[in-house]
Amino acid sequence: MLGKTAAHIFWMFRYLERCENTARIINASHFISLTQKQNITNQWDSILNVGGNKSFFLSKYGEVKKSTVINFTLRDKTNPSSVLSLIGNARQNARVVRNNLTKEVFETINETYHILSNIFKRPINEKNLLNTLSIIRTKCQLARGTLHGTMLRDDTYILARMGTFIERADNTSRILDIKYYVLLPSVGFVGSNVDNAQWENILRSVSAYRSYNWLNEYEFNPRGICKYLILDERLPRSLIFCNLSIYENLVAISKYYDKNFNSLIRSEKFYEEMLNLTIEKVFEEGLHEFLVRYLKNLFILSTIIETDFRFYK
């Protein structure tokens, strides 16, 4: 496979995963804004921080407001991290590597682009927000489902999965870091209605609210939630689950090409480090410090993957 083809496949599914993740965090913040009257600005401020585009937003709009943040994050063409920009990038990548995709995968991504482009011609308001977010999530899940259901388990499939899990790990770690930072002033008041709502928001942002409650019977606490999102291998959006999936896909593509890639060696060490980790060690290091180090390691791994598969050659 040509390096540029590998890059298009890898980033196509990173963009799709990012679209879905964006819809999830907006949905969670919207839910909290309807049920809580305190500290609401932080909900929308944190969305900008997760996307890393707060400075750009403030330079363009000045004040952080719910409606402005939603439309900036979903449909602003000048925002490279908006869902409209992301799905446009995913579709462009799909067009370039169309011959590497099944008809079902390409048509799903192409249809998603046209549906969302039409929806985003008009501002998103309270009445159509939830339906719009549902469409984004459903269509992105459909694209992932058609990949699973129709693609050969070849290098195209493997690269798509690697892109998905690297983006997912990045998203979970950023949400946990930023939301936890927002909660720091109230850590001494764990158990209050506002505090519990904020922790619920973290879980909802990564679709882990119901599964966490299945296992913990609504006992919200920082240590338990962090342990679940970082170290529980049963949760498909936990950091350790993503690390395992990245490693397994690198093993698969190494066997496919009969080559021991540098990224496989790096990924194995990264996953082993996670296996030997405990939540006590995380808090001893400092949650923020751990997550910053995790994101750095994830970035290094992603860069090595780009080099191994000659993305830009």
Buried (B, 14 or more C-beta within 10 A) or exposed (E): BEBBBBBBBBBBBBBBBBBBBBBBBBBBBBBBBEEBEEBBBBBBBBBBBBBEBBEBBEEEBEEBEBEBBBBBBBBBEEBEBBBBBBBBBBBBBBBBBBEBBBEBBBBBBBBBBEBBBEBBEEEBEEEEBEEBBEBBBBBBEBBBBBBEEBBEEEBBBBBBBBBBBBBBBBBBBBBBBBBBBBBEEEEEEBEEEBBBBBBBBBBBBBBBBEBBBEEBEEEBBBEBBBBBBBBBEEBBBBBBBBBBBBBBBBBBBBEBEEEEBEBBEBBBEBBEEBEEBEBEEBBEEEBBEBBEEBBEBBEEBBEBBBBBBBBEE
